């Protein structure tokens, strides 16, 4: 089965895809590289090229057809592409995430990237990456009617912010094998820098499965709430603490509620259970800085 990889700009899609190809022996295809080459030929940076593509649909058609051809190829491919998950009939669909500050820092340090806009500091690059993401998302919605749901359209979501390339690829291979064998596995894996602690006492009433901390985090995802691009612990914070105690770069999460569901008063829960000062306590104890994502 093919593997399709999309995700946040600067999340390491190309690096992860190439390493997976090396390990699994699959063939690599990158639509991002096709776009960057076309932009360079036209004397544009990537943000300018995205805006140009908004009005020139033949460019998307050209790239899309390159991807669709893989449907007729038996040789397994790994596609590093924003929309391959939509075009390939059968694939293991991966979304890679990265905290804005981490992603921007990576892009600034990557001197192999061609056609990048000229921001020379992290905040400027964060702004550019958000503008590019918004431009692409608007084009995909207008031209394809596609508004990807991170928690419905993908088989795995992996946060690369604090994990090594080896840790990310080995996790993806495990998830891929579980998927191919129809075995259940947590689909959301986040950096602990992204998960905000709360003082919720829901854990006692949530489920018997969460009463006993297990050393095998693969079987014990942490229930979380998603609000304004941030994940808050809903229950079983003891498991998050155990992950931090063991320096786990990735934490399995199950999403209980998210903004817009209309099933739960999320702002009230956050106001009652989230204390900003707790971030300083956790940061000092575990020697890292929380990176807030709210825009």
C-alpha positions in Angstrom: 0.0 0.0 0.0 1.2 3.5 -0.9 1.9 6.0 2.0 0.8 9.6 1.5 2.4 12.3 3.8 1.1 15.8 4.2 1.1 18.3 7.0 2.4 21.6 8.4 5.1 23.6 6.6 8.4 22.9 8.3 7.1 19.7 9.9 9.8 17.6 8.2 7.6 15.9 5.5 10.4 15.5 3.0 13.0 14.3 5.5 10.5 11.7 7.0 9.3 10.6 3.6 12.9 10.0 2.3 13.9 8.1 5.4 10.8 5.9 5.2 11.7 5.2 1.5 15.2 4.2 2.6 14.0 1.8 5.3 11.0 0.3 3.4 12.4 0.4 -0.1 9.5 2.5 -1.5 9.8 5.0 -4.3 9.8 8.7 -3.4 7.7 11.4 -5.1 7.6 15.1 -3.9 5.1 17.6 -5.3 6.7 20.3 -3.2 9.9 19.9 -5.1 8.0 20.1 -8.4 6.4 23.4 -7.2 9.6 24.9 -6.0 11.3 24.1 -9.3 8.5 25.7 -11.2 8.6 28.8 -8.9 12.3 29.1 -9.5 11.9 28.8 -13.2 9.3 31.7 -13.1 11.5 33.9 -10.8 9.1 33.6 -7.8 9.4 32.6 -4.2 7.1 30.0 -2.8 4.6 32.4 -1.3 4.4 34.4 -4.6 4.0 31.2 -6.5 1.1 30.1 -4.3 -0.7 33.4 -5.0 0.0 33.0 -8.7 -1.3 29.5 -8.7 -4.6 30.7 -7.2 -5.3 32.4 -10.6 -3.6 29.8 -12.9 -5.3 26.4 -12.4 -3.3 24.7 -15.1 -0.3 24.5 -12.7 -2.3 22.6 -10.2 -3.7 20.4 -13.0 -0.1 19.5 -14.1 1.0 18.6 -10.6 -2.2 16.7 -9.8 -1.9 14.5 -12.9 1.6 13.6 -11.8 0.2 12.3 -8.5 -2.8 10.6 -10.0 -0.6 8.5 -12.2 0.6 6.6 -9.1 -2.9 5.0 -8.9 -1.9 2.9 -11.9 1.5 1.9 -10.5 1.9 -1.3 -8.5 5.3 -0.3 -7.1 4.7 1.1 -3.6 5.4 4.9 -3.3 5.7 7.4 -0.5 4.2 10.7 -1.7 5.3 13.9 -0.1 2.4 16.0 -1.2 -0.3 18.3 0.2 -3.1 16.5 -1.6 -1.9 13.0 -2.5 -4.1 11.6 0.3 -7.1 13.0 -1.6 -6.0 11.7 -5.1 -4.6 8.3 -4.3 -7.3 5.7 -4.0 -5.7 3.5 -1.4 -3.0 4.8 0.9 -1.9 5.0 4.5 -2.6 8.7 5.2 -0.2 10.6 7.5 -0.4 14.2 8.7 2.8 15.6 10.3 2.5 18.5 12.7 5.1 20.9 14.2 4.8 23.8 16.6 4.9 27.1 14.7 8.2 28.3 16.3 9.9 24.9 15.7 8.7 24.8 12.1 9.9 28.4 11.4 13.3 27.7 12.9 13.7 24.6 10.8 12.8 26.5 7.6 15.2 29.3 8.4 18.1 26.9 9.0 17.5 24.8 5.9 19.8 26.3 3.3 18.8 23.6 0.8 15.4 25.0 0.4 14.9 27.0 -2.8 12.5 29.9 -3.5 11.8 30.7 0.2 10.6 34.3 1.0 13.3 36.4 2.6 12.2 36.6 6.3 15.3 36.5 8.5 13.8 35.9 11.9 11.5 33.4 13.5 8.5 35.6 14.0 8.7 36.8 10.4 9.0 33.3 9.1 6.0 32.2 11.3 3.9 34.9 9.6 5.0 33.8 6.1 4.3 30.1 6.8 0.8 31.0 8.1 0.1 33.1 5.0 1.3 30.3 2.8 -0.8 27.8 4.6 -3.9 30.0 4.4 -3.3 30.6 0.7 -3.0 26.8 0.0 -6.0 25.9 2.1 -8.2 28.5 0.4 -7.1 27.2 -3.0 -7.8 23.6 -2.1 -11.2 24.5 -0.8 -12.1 26.5 -3.9 -10.6 24.3 -6.5 -11.2 20.8 -5.0 -13.9 21.3 -2.4 -11.4 19.8 0.1 -11.2 20.9 3.7 -9.2 18.2 5.3 -10.3 17.1 8.7 -7.2 16.2 10.7 -9.1 13.8 12.9 -11.3 12.2 10.2 -9.3 12.1 6.9 -6.0 10.8 8.2 -4.8 7.5 9.6 -2.0 8.9 11.7 -1.1 12.4 13.1 2.5 12.7 14.3 4.0 15.8 15.9 7.7 16.0 15.0 8.5 19.0 17.2 10.6 17.2 19.8 11.2 13.8 18.3 14.2 12.6 16.3 13.9 11.5 12.7 14.5 7.9 13.8 11.8 8.1 16.5 9.2 9.5 14.0 9.9 7.0 11.3 9.9 4.0 13.7 6.6 5.1 15.1 5.1 5.6 11.6 6.3 2.1 10.6 4.6 0.6 13.7 1.4 2.5 12.9 1.6 1.5 9.3 2.0 -2.2 10.1 -0.9 -2.0 12.6 -3.1 -0.4 10.0 -2.2 -3.0 7.3 -3.0 -5.8 9.9 -6.3 -4.1 11.0 -5.0 -3.7 14.5 -6.1 -0.8 16.7 -3.5 1.8 17.7 -3.6 5.5 18.8 -3.6 7.7 15.7 -2.6 11.0 17.4 1.0 11.3 18.8 2.0 14.7 20.1 5.1 16.4 21.5 4.7 16.9 25.3 5.5 20.6 24.5 2.1 20.8 22.8 0.0 19.3 25.6 -1.1 21.8 28.3 -1.6 20.4 31.8 -4.9 21.0 33.7 -6.2 20.4 37.2 -9.1 18.3 35.9 -10.4 15.6 38.2 -12.3 13.9 35.4 -9.9 11.0 35.5 -11.7 9.1 38.3 -14.9 9.0 36.3 -13.8 8.8 32.7 -13.1 5.2 32.2 -11.7 2.2 34.1 -9.1 1.9 31.3 -7.4 5.2 32.6 -7.3 4.3 36.3 -4.1 2.3 36.0 -1.0 3.9 34.5 0.7 1.6 32.1 4.3 1.6 31.0 3.2 0.8 27.5 2.1 4.3 26.4 1.1 2.8 23.0 -1.9 1.3 24.7 -2.8 4.2 27.0 -3.6 7.4 25.1 -4.2 10.6 27.1 -7.7 12.1 26.7 -7.4 15.7 25.5 -9.5 18.7 24.4 -8.6 20.8 21.3 -9.3 24.5 21.5 -7.8 27.3 19.4 -5.0 25.0 18.1 -4.0 23.9 21.6 -4.5 20.6 23.3 -5.5 20.5 27.0 -5.4 17.4 29.2 -9.0 16.3 29.9 -8.2 13.2 32.0 -5.3 11.0 33.2 -2.7 13.8 33.6 -0.7 11.2 35.7 0.1 9.4 32.4 1.4 12.7 30.8 3.6 13.2 33.9 4.9 9.6 33.5 5.7 10.4 29.8 7.6 13.5 30.9 9.5 11.6 33.6 10.6 9.1 31.0 11.6 11.8 28.5 9.2 10.5 25.9 9.4 12.6 22.8 5.9 11.6 21.6 2.8 11.1 23.7 -0.3 9.2 22.4 -3.5 11.2 22.6 -7.2 10.5 22.1 -9.3 13.5 21.2 -12.4 13.8 23.4 -13.8 17.2 22.4 -12.8 19.9 20.0 -13.9 23.5 19.3 -17.1 23.5 17.3 -18.5 20.2 18.4 -21.2 21.8 20.4 -21.2 18.9 22.8 -19.2 20.4 25.7 -18.6 23.8 27.1 -14.8 23.9 26.4 -14.1 27.5 27.5 -15.7 26.8 30.9 -13.6 23.7 31.3 -10.4 25.6 30.5 -11.3 28.5 32.8 -12.0 26.1 35.7 -9.1 23.7 35.1 -6.2 25.5 33.4 -3.8 27.6 35.4 -1.2 29.5 33.5 1.3 29.3 36.4 1.4 25.5 36.1 3.3 25.9 32.8 6.2 27.5 34.6 6.2 24.7 37.2 6.3 22.0 34.5 8.8 23.9 32.4 11.2 24.3 35.4 10.8 20.6 36.4 11.3 19.1 33.0 13.6 21.7 31.5 11.7 22.9 28.5 9.6 25.8 27.4 5.9 25.5 26.5 5.2 27.1 23.1 1.7 28.5 22.9 0.0 28.2 19.5 -3.0 30.5 19.9 -3.2 33.1 17.1 
